[in-house]
């Protein structure tokens, strides 16, 4: 348990209700953190490790990414609590191997709502390190100089108090900074009060460092301190100061040695992929603190290992970030990660068992689950394992009870518009357009997604497939597909976004997608049976759902029957589909009946084919196909007269029809 669920408690007058924030097992993610942190501790403890080496590749970062609502923030908070206290660690996670090491977790929420800027990020790091219990003079002097230059007349202590850092970490940081300044001033034999002496201390210290005076030998070991103190104290310089923190941590005595684990949550709010100013500053912190370990949680993977970003960020490419390179992540999209070196892990959906456990523990009365088993099954099935859907369903459960009735299973066959808002919030307008277009498709590749969206260039589709709600099956004919719940919600929920589609927009997208499928099938080399089957299946679904003309499906159906292989091609039946109503319905039923002939009694096949013929929905040549196969079924049933009439009918219309296969 992670505490009381105040939102649920304040949604009802039922005082017997026990509402808890349920944390469901994320053992795999913990194992990845534990393994990566263990390797980090081993590397930093090695004799050859140099905290001032600014050229060595960095392997001090682990990234968890996933769709909005998958539980990244919950995981980040649980990791912080677990690293801070063994009592907070779930029993099933097991004991880590670093029991003798001192770990200092520092969680920083980068969400826009939290208002975290780069200044506050750096101040949070320093305030957290106050737990070491000693000044960090190199960093403290540089920070005090920066503050007086950038915030003249504003007390740093007051700023820390207003920003909540004093309440979170205590008052030790300002006291340690004053002590550090006093010690440096005394070493330099400088008079005056601290408030007026910072500039004088800085100038005198730089001179002493350049002259290598013995009085400042404690700081002389930091080779870049003088350069940082001479640089203009602006935001860019501040992003280099974490190097001083890393140096201070490296020279701590053994009994004070500590490894910060910095958890950066909601990384998607750092900025978009066009403006990377804040991301560049944060990357500098990660690079310049190689003895700290960073755990990033966000919606998208980090692109730092991509050479194409050279110039936008300071350090790019697989040589700089070997663990973040795509080639080192063979299992990342399946959620298993590469335990040997891959450092970008897609957080997977909850299993059905985890979903049920979450719902059972979230609301209870007298220790028993308030949500009945049959309702939990419906919610779990519709959720596709997405925790946000479970959370929204819990609130819907309470909302129905407030209305004065007992919730039923049917109440949770429901789409939540909030899922659309979470999914679309950090997409560009073109990416949202592609997302809605591909939601019409079971699977797609880049050309199909681009054609379905009606765009002249692939860039938006390329960006979209990097999003965690796009899953990849490298062995599929079309490798990409949307997360099941995201797809159904985008298509079915009441979309209230500013750029929502009208019914005509959806119709046009369906027409584009249907045409694009036909073009891919016609462009297939030779007789590509696999391509034929998947195009038929998706094309039939689109034509049925949007009442499209059959078009290329007629030719594809003839190719399908002429091979006499009979793989299933009919799309899944819609829940609201009562009868065969469109030509696509009729064609799907025809091909399904033919593919099932070898598995069903011929009488069943004859009944289904008769039903198709009676609809009169198929064009003439497909109608003759149905009559022909009905005649064959009736012959097998011993209905010779009926079979003969059917064959005569087909022969009479042969001039207008295609040649039918001689056997099946």
C-alpha positions in Angstrom: 0.0 0.0 0.0 1.1 3.5 -0.7 -1.2 5.4 1.6 -4.8 6.6 1.8 -6.6 7.5 -1.5 -8.0 10.9 -0.5 -9.8 11.4 -3.8 -11.8 8.2 -3.3 -12.4 9.0 0.4 -13.8 12.4 -0.5 -16.1 11.0 -3.2 -18.5 9.3 -0.8 -20.2 9.7 2.6 -19.7 6.0 3.3 -17.5 6.1 6.4 -17.0 2.3 6.4 -15.2 2.6 3.0 -11.5 1.7 3.1 -9.8 3.5 0.2 -6.2 2.9 -0.4 -3.7 3.8 -3.1 -2.8 0.3 -4.3 0.7 -0.3 -5.6 0.7 -3.4 -7.8 3.9 -5.5 -8.2 6.5 -4.0 -10.5 9.2 -6.5 -9.6 10.8 -6.6 -13.1 11.4 -2.9 -13.0 12.8 -3.1 -9.5 15.2 -5.9 -10.6 16.4 -3.7 -13.5 17.0 -0.8 -11.1 18.8 -3.0 -8.6 21.0 -4.6 -11.3 21.9 -1.2 -12.9 22.6 0.5 -9.6 24.8 -2.5 -8.5 26.9 -2.1 -11.6 27.0 1.6 -11.1 28.4 1.2 -7.5 30.9 -1.3 -8.7 32.1 1.0 -11.5 32.4 4.1 -9.3 34.3 2.1 -6.6 36.9 0.8 -9.1 40.4 2.3 -8.8 40.3 3.6 -12.4 37.2 5.7 -12.0 37.8 9.4 -12.4 34.9 11.8 -11.6 36.7 14.5 -13.6 36.9 12.5 -16.8 34.6 14.4 -19.1 35.2 12.1 -22.2 34.3 8.7 -20.9 31.0 7.2 -22.1 28.2 7.6 -19.5 26.3 4.6 -18.2 24.7 6.3 -15.1 21.2 6.5 -16.3 18.1 4.2 -16.6 14.9 5.2 -18.4 11.4 3.8 -17.9 9.0 5.0 -20.5 5.4 4.2 -21.2 1.9 5.5 -22.1 0.3 8.1 -19.9 -1.4 6.4 -17.0 0.8 3.2 -17.0 2.1 3.9 -13.5 5.4 5.7 -14.1 5.0 8.3 -11.4 3.8 5.6 -8.9 6.9 3.6 -9.7 9.1 6.6 -9.3 7.7 7.3 -5.9 7.9 3.7 -4.8 11.5 3.6 -5.9 12.3 6.7 -3.9 10.6 5.3 -0.8 12.3 1.9 -1.2 15.8 3.4 -1.6 15.3 5.6 1.4 14.1 2.9 3.7 14.2 -0.9 3.6 10.9 -1.0 5.4 9.2 0.6 2.4 10.4 -2.1 0.0 7.8 -4.7 -1.0 8.7 -8.1 0.3 8.6 -9.7 -3.2 11.2 -7.3 -4.5 14.0 -9.0 -2.4 17.0 -7.6 -0.7 19.5 -5.5 -2.9 23.2 -6.3 -2.9 24.3 -2.9 -1.7 23.1 -3.1 1.9 26.4 -1.6 3.2 26.3 1.3 0.8 24.7 4.7 1.6 22.1 5.6 -1.0 20.5 9.0 -1.1 17.3 9.1 -3.3 16.3 12.5 -4.6 13.0 12.6 -6.6 12.3 15.6 -8.8 8.9 16.1 -10.5 9.4 17.8 -13.8 5.7 18.1 -14.6 4.6 21.5 -15.8 2.1 21.7 -12.9 5.0 21.3 -10.4 6.7 24.4 -11.9 10.2 22.9 -11.7 12.7 25.0 -13.6 16.4 24.3 -13.9 17.4 26.6 -11.0 15.1 24.7 -8.7 16.4 21.4 -10.0 20.0 22.3 -9.0 18.9 23.8 -5.7 17.0 20.5 -5.0 20.1 18.5 -5.6 22.1 20.6 -3.2 19.5 20.8 -0.6 19.2 17.0 -0.6 22.9 16.6 -0.2 22.8 18.6 3.0 22.0 15.2 4.5 25.7 14.4 4.2 26.3 16.8 7.1 29.2 18.9 5.8 29.7 21.9 3.5 30.5 21.5 -0.2 32.7 24.6 -0.6 33.6 24.4 -4.3 29.9 24.2 -5.3 28.6 26.4 -2.5 30.9 29.3 -3.4 29.9 29.1 -7.1 26.2 28.8 -6.3 26.3 31.8 -3.9 28.1 33.9 -6.6 25.4 32.9 -9.2 22.6 33.7 -6.8 23.8 37.2 -5.9 24.3 38.0 -9.6 21.0 36.6 -10.9 18.8 37.4 -7.8 20.2 40.7 -6.3 18.5 41.6 -3.1 16.6 38.2 -2.9 17.5 36.0 0.0 18.4 32.4 -1.0 17.2 31.2 2.3 13.8 32.8 1.8 13.6 31.4 -1.7 14.3 27.9 -0.4 11.6 28.3 2.2 9.0 29.6 -0.3 9.8 26.8 -2.7 9.3 24.1 -0.1 12.9 22.9 -0.1 13.5 24.0 3.5 10.4 22.0 4.6 11.5 19.0 2.6 15.2 18.9 3.4 15.6 21.1 6.5 17.6 24.3 7.1 21.1 22.6 6.9 21.9 23.8 3.4 22.0 27.6 4.0 24.0 26.9 7.2 26.5 24.7 5.4 26.9 27.3 2.6 27.6 30.0 5.2 30.1 27.7 6.9 31.8 27.0 3.5 32.1 30.7 2.7 33.5 31.5 6.1 36.1 28.7 5.9 37.3 29.9 2.5 37.4 33.5 3.7 39.4 32.5 6.7 41.9 30.5 4.5 42.4 33.5 2.3 42.7 35.8 5.4 39.8 38.0 4.1 37.9 40.3 6.4 34.3 41.5 6.2 30.8 40.0 6.4 29.7 37.2 4.2 27.0 39.1 2.5 29.5 41.7 1.1 32.4 39.3 0.7 31.3 36.8 -1.9 32.7 38.7 -4.9 35.9 39.4 -3.0 36.2 35.8 -1.9 35.7 34.6 -5.5 38.3 36.9 -6.9 40.9 36.1 -4.2 40.2 32.3 -4.5 40.7 32.3 -8.3 44.0 34.1 -7.8 45.1 31.7 -5.1 44.1 28.7 -7.3 46.0 30.1 -10.3 49.1 30.7 -8.1 48.7 27.3 -6.4 48.9 28.6 -2.9 49.0 26.1 -0.1 46.3 27.9 1.8 43.7 26.7 -0.7 45.2 23.2 -1.3 41.9 21.6 -0.3 40.2 23.1 -3.3 43.2 23.0 -5.7 42.4 19.4 -6.5 39.4 20.6 -8.5 41.0 21.4 -11.8 38.1 23.3 -13.3 37.0 25.3 -10.2 38.9 28.5 -11.2 37.5 28.4 -14.7 33.9 28.1 -13.4 34.4 30.9 -10.9 35.7 33.2 -13.6 32.9 32.4 -16.0 29.9 34.7 -16.2 27.4 33.3 -13.6 24.4 32.8 -15.9 22.1 29.8 -16.4 24.6 28.2 -18.8 27.3 28.4 -16.1 24.9 26.9 -13.5 24.5 23.8 -15.7 28.2 23.2 -15.3 28.3 23.6 -11.5 27.1 20.0 -10.9 30.6 19.0 -11.9 31.6 20.6 -8.6 29.0 18.6 -6.7 30.4 15.4 -8.3 33.9 16.4 -7.3 32.9 17.1 -3.7 31.1 13.8 -3.5 34.2 11.9 -4.8 36.4 13.4 -2.1 34.2 12.6 0.9 35.8 10.4 3.5 34.7 6.8 3.6 32.3 7.2 6.5 30.5 10.0 4.8 30.5 8.4 1.3 27.1 8.6 -0.4 25.6 7.8 -3.9 22.8 10.0 -5.0 20.0 8.3 -6.9 18.2 11.1 -8.7 14.7 10.2 -10.0 13.6 12.6 -12.7 9.8 12.0 -13.2 7.5 13.3 -16.0 10.4 13.9 -18.3 8.0 14.5 -21.2 7.2 17.9 -19.8 10.9 19.0 -20.1 10.0 20.3 -23.6 9.1 19.3 -27.1 11.5 17.8 -29.6 12.1 21.1 -31.3 13.0 23.2 -28.3 15.5 21.3 -26.2 16.9 24.1 -24.0 15.9 22.6 -20.7 16.7 19.1 -21.8 20.2 20.2 -22.8 20.8 21.7 -19.3 19.5 18.5 -17.6 21.7 16.4 -19.8 24.7 18.4 -18.7 23.9 17.5 -15.1 23.7 13.8 -15.9 27.0 13.9 -17.8 28.9 16.0 -15.2 27.8 13.8 -12.3 29.0 10.4 -13.3 29.1 9.2 -9.7 25.4 9.9 -9.3 22.7 7.5 -10.7 19.7 8.8 -12.6 16.3 7.1 -13.1 14.2 8.9 -15.7 10.5 8.2 -16.1 8.5 9.6 -19.0 6.3 8.9 -21.9 9.0 8.6 -24.5 12.5 7.1 -24.6 15.5 9.4 -24.5 17.0 10.2 -27.9 20.4 11.1 -26.5 22.1 8.2 -28.3 20.9 9.3 -31.7 23.7 11.0 -33.8 21.2 13.1 -35.6 20.8 15.2 -32.5 24.3 16.5 -32.7 24.2 20.2 -32.2 20.9 20.2 -30.3 22.4 18.5 -27.3 26.0 18.6 -26.0 26.5 14.8 -25.9 24.9 12.6 -28.5 25.4 9.2 -30.2 25.8 5.6 -29.1 29.5 6.1 -28.1 28.5 8.7 -25.5 25.4 6.8 -24.2 25.9 3.1 -25.0 23.1 2.0 -22.8 20.5 4.3 -24.5 21.3 3.2 -28.0 18.5 1.4 -29.8 20.8 -1.4 -30.9 21.3 -2.4 -27.2 17.6 -2.8 -26.5 16.4 -6.0 -28.3 13.6 -6.5 -25.8 12.7 -2.9 -24.8 9.4 -2.8 -26.5 8.2 -6.0 -25.0 8.9 -4.6 -21.6 11.7 -7.0 -20.6 14.7 -4.8 -21.2 18.2 -5.9 -21.8 19.6 -6.8 -18.4 23.2 -6.7 -19.6 23.3 -3.2 -20.8 20.1 -1.8 -22.3 19.0 1.2 -20.2 15.6 2.1 -21.9 12.7 0.0 -20.8 9.1 0.1 -21.8 6.9 -0.3 -18.8 4.4 -3.0 -19.7 0.7 -3.2 -18.9 -0.6 -4.9 -15.8 -1.3 -8.6 -16.1 -5.0 -9.7 -15.6 -4.0 -10.9 -12.1 -2.4 -7.5 -11.3 -5.5 -5.7 -12.5 -7.8 -7.8 -10.3 -5.4 -7.3 -7.3 -5.4 -3.5 -7.8 -9.2 -3.3 -8.0 -9.7 -5.6 -5.1 -7.4 -3.6 -2.8 -8.3 -0.2 -4.0 -11.8 -0.1 -2.3 -12.7 -2.3 0.6 -15.1 -2.6 3.5 -14.3 -4.7 6.6 -11.3 -6.0 4.7 -13.4 -7.4 1.8 -13.3 -6.0 -1.8 -16.1 -3.5 -2.4 -16.0 -4.0 -6.2 -17.6 -7.4 -7.0 -15.6 -10.1 -8.8 -17.7 -10.0 -12.0 -17.3 -6.2 -12.2 -13.6 -6.5 -11.7 -13.4 -8.9 -14.5 -15.2 -6.5 -16.9 -13.0 -3.6 -15.9 -9.8 -5.7 -16.2 -10.8 -7.0 -19.6 -11.5 -3.5 -21.0 -8.4 -1.9 -19.4 -5.9 -3.8 -21.5 -3.8 -3.6 -18.3 -3.6 0.2 -18.2 -3.6 1.4 -14.6 -5.2 4.8 -15.5 -8.2 3.0 -16.8 -8.5 1.1 -13.6 -8.3 4.3 -11.6 -11.0 6.0 -13.7 -13.2 2.9 -13.3 -12.9 3.1 -9.6 -14.0 6.7 -9.6 -16.9 5.7 -11.9 -17.9 3.0 -9.4 -18.1 5.6 -6.7 -20.0 8.0 -8.9 -22.7 5.4 -9.7 -23.0 4.6 -5.9 -23.5 8.4 -5.3 -26.4 8.3 -7.8 -28.2 5.9 -5.5 -27.9 2.6 -7.2 -25.6 -0.4 -7.1 -23.0 -0.6 -9.9 -23.5 -3.4 -12.4 -21.1 -5.0 -14.9 -22.7 -3.2 -17.9 -21.8 0.1 -16.3 -18.1 -0.5 -17.1 -18.4 -1.2 -20.8 -17.3 2.4 -21.0 -14.8 4.7 -22.7 -13.1 7.6 -20.8 -12.4 10.8 -22.7 -9.7 11.5 -20.1 -7.6 8.8 -21.8 -7.7 10.8 -25.0 -6.6 13.9 -23.3 -3.7 12.1 -21.7 -2.7 10.4 -24.9 -2.8 13.5 -27.1 -1.4 16.1 -24.7 2.2 16.0 -25.9 1.6 15.1 -29.5 1.9 17.7 -32.3 -1.1 18.4 -34.5 0.2 16.2 -37.3 1.0 13.4 -34.9 -2.6 13.5 -33.5 -3.9 13.4 -37.1 -1.8 10.3 -37.8 -2.8 8.7 -34.5 -6.5 9.0 -35.3 -5.9 7.7 -38.8 -4.0 4.6 -37.8 -6.6 3.9 -35.0 -8.7 2.6 -37.9 -6.1 -0.1 -38.7 -5.2 -3.3 -36.8 -1.6 -2.9 -37.9 0.4 -0.6 -40.1 3.8 0.4 -41.4 5.2 3.8 -42.2 3.8 4.0 -45.8 0.4 2.8 -44.8 0.2 5.2 -41.9 1.3 8.1 -44.0 -1.2 7.2 -46.8 -4.1 6.7 -44.2 -3.4 10.2 -42.9 -3.3 11.7 -46.4 0.1 13.4 -45.7 2.8 14.1 -48.3 5.6 13.2 -45.9 6.4 10.5 -43.4 7.9 12.6 -40.6 4.8 12.7 -38.3 4.4 9.0 -38.7 8.1 8.5 -37.9 7.7 10.5 -34.7 4.5 8.7 -33.8 5.9 5.2 -33.9 8.5 6.3 -31.3 5.6 6.8 -28.8 5.2 4.1 -26.2 1.5 3.5 -27.1 2.7 2.3 -30.5 3.8 -1.3 -30.1 6.1 -3.2 -32.5 6.1 -6.8 -33.7 9.2 -7.0 -35.8 8.0 -10.3 -37.3 4.7 -8.9 -38.5 4.0 -8.0 -42.1 3.0 -4.6 -40.8 5.2 -4.1 -37.7 3.3 -1.5 -35.7 0.0 -1.4 -33.9 -1.6 0.8 -31.3 -2.0 -0.2 -27.6 -5.5 -1.8 -27.6 -7.1 0.5 -25.1 -5.7 3.6 -26.7 -7.0 2.5 -30.0 -10.5 1.7 -28.8 -10.7 4.9 -26.8 -9.5 7.2 -29.7 -12.1 5.6 -31.9 -15.0 5.3 -29.4 -14.8 7.9 -26.6 -16.5 11.3 -26.7 -13.6 13.4 -27.9 -13.7 17.0 -26.6 -10.3 18.1 -27.8 -10.0 21.3 -29.9 -9.0 19.4 -33.0 -11.5 16.6 -32.7 -12.7 14.9 -35.9 -16.2 15.2 -37.3 -18.0 12.1 -38.7 -17.0 13.3 -42.1 -13.3 13.4 -41.1 -13.5 9.8 -39.9 -15.2 8.8 -43.1 -12.5 10.4 -45.2 -9.8 8.7 -43.2 -11.5 5.3 -43.6 -11.6 5.9 -47.4 -7.9 6.8 -47.5 -7.0 3.8 -45.4 -9.1 1.5 -47.5 -7.5 2.8 -50.7 -4.0 2.5 -49.2 -4.6 -1.1 -48.3 -5.7 -1.8 -51.9 -2.6 -0.1 -53.3 -0.3 -2.1 -51.0 -2.0 -5.3 -52.1 -1.8 -4.5 -55.8 1.9 -3.5 -55.4 2.8 -6.8 -53.8 5.3 -8.8 -55.7 4.0 -12.0 -57.2 1.2 -13.9 -55.4 1.9 -12.8 -51.9 -0.6 -14.8 -49.9 0.2 -13.3 -46.5 -0.2 -9.8 -47.9 -3.5 -10.8 -49.5 -5.0 -12.2 -46.3 -4.0 -9.2 -44.1 -5.2 -6.7 -46.6 -8.5 -8.5 -47.0 -9.1 -8.7 -43.2 -8.4 -5.0 -42.6 -10.1 -3.9 -45.8 -13.3 -5.8 -45.0 -13.4 -4.3 -41.5 -13.1 -0.7 -42.9 -15.7 -1.3 -45.6 -18.1 -2.8 -43.2 -17.7 -0.2 -40.4 -17.9 2.8 -42.8 -20.2 1.4 -45.5 -17.6 1.7 -48.2 -17.8 0.4 -51.8 -16.0 -3.0 -52.1 -13.6 -1.7 -54.8 -10.4 -3.7 -54.8 -11.9 -6.2 -52.3 -13.7 -7.9 -55.2 -10.4 -8.7 -57.0 -8.8 -9.7 -53.7 -11.7 -12.1 -52.9 -11.2 -13.8 -56.3 -7.5 -14.2 -55.7 -8.3 -15.6 -52.2 -10.7 -18.4 -53.5 -8.6 -19.3 -56.5 -5.8 -20.4 -54.2 -8.1 -22.7 -52.2 -6.1 -22.3 -49.0 -8.9 -20.9 -46.8 -7.2 -18.9 -44.0 -9.7 -17.0 -41.9 -10.1 -13.4 -43.3 -13.3 -12.1 -41.8 -12.8 -9.3 -39.3 -14.2 -9.7 -35.8 -17.9 -9.3 -35.5 -19.0 -6.0 -33.9 -21.1 -6.2 -30.7 -23.7 -3.9 -32.3 -23.9 -5.9 -35.5 -27.3 -7.5 -35.7 -27.4 -8.8 -39.3 -25.7 -8.6 -42.7 -26.4 -5.1 -43.8 -23.7 -4.0 -46.3 -21.9 -5.6 -49.3 -18.8 -5.8 -47.0 -20.9 -7.7 -44.4 -22.0 -10.1 -47.2 -18.5 -10.6 -48.6 -17.1 -11.2 -45.1 -19.8 -13.8 -44.4 -19.2 -15.4 -47.8 -15.5 -15.8 -47.3 -16.0 -16.9 -43.7 -18.4 -19.6 -44.8 -16.0 -20.8 -47.5 -13.0 -20.9 -45.1 -15.1 -22.9 -42.5 -16.4 -25.5 -44.9 -13.7 -28.0 -44.0 -14.5 -27.6 -40.3 -18.3 -27.5 -40.3 -21.0 -29.8 -41.6 -21.8 -29.1 -45.2 -25.4 -28.3 -44.2 -24.1 -25.4 -42.0 -22.1 -24.1 -45.0 -25.1 -24.4 -47.3 -27.3 -22.4 -44.8 -24.7 -19.7 -44.5 -24.2 -19.4 -48.3 -28.0 -19.3 -48.8 -28.2 -16.5 -46.3 -25.6 -14.5 -48.2 -27.3 -15.1 -51.6 -30.7 -14.0 -50.2 -29.3 -10.6 -49.1 -28.8 -9.6 -52.8 -26.0 -7.3 -51.5 -23.1 -8.7 -53.5 -22.2 -7.5 -57.0 -23.0 -10.0 -59.8 -19.6 -11.7 -60.0 -19.4 -12.3 -56.3 -23.0 -13.4 -56.2 -22.2 -16.1 -58.8 -19.3 -17.2 -56.5 -21.7 -17.8 -53.7 -24.2 -19.7 -56.0 -21.3 -21.9 -57.3 -20.1 -22.9 -53.8 -23.6 -23.4 -52.6 -24.2 -25.8 -55.5 -21.0 -27.7 -54.5 -22.2 -28.0 -50.9 -25.6 -29.2 -52.0 -24.0 -31.8 -54.2 -22.0 -33.1 -51.2 -25.3 -33.3 -49.2 -26.9 -35.4 -51.9 -29.3 -32.6 -53.1 -28.6 -33.3 -56.7 -31.5 -31.3 -58.2 -30.7 -28.2 -56.2 -27.0 -28.5 -57.0 -27.8 -28.9 -60.7 -29.9 -25.8 -60.8 -27.1 -23.8 -59.2 -24.6 -25.1 -61.6 -26.9 -24.2 -64.6 -27.3 -20.7 -63.1 -23.6 -20.2 -62.9 -23.1 -21.6 -66.5 -25.8 -19.3 -67.8 -24.0 -16.3 -66.3 -20.5 -17.4 -67.1 -20.0 -14.8 -69.8 -20.4 -12.1 -67.2 -18.5 -13.8 -64.5 -14.9 -14.8 -63.9 -13.7 -18.5 -64.4 -14.5 -20.3 -61.1 -12.0 -22.8 -59.7 -12.6 -26.4 -60.7 -12.2 -27.8 -57.2 -12.0 -26.7 -53.6 
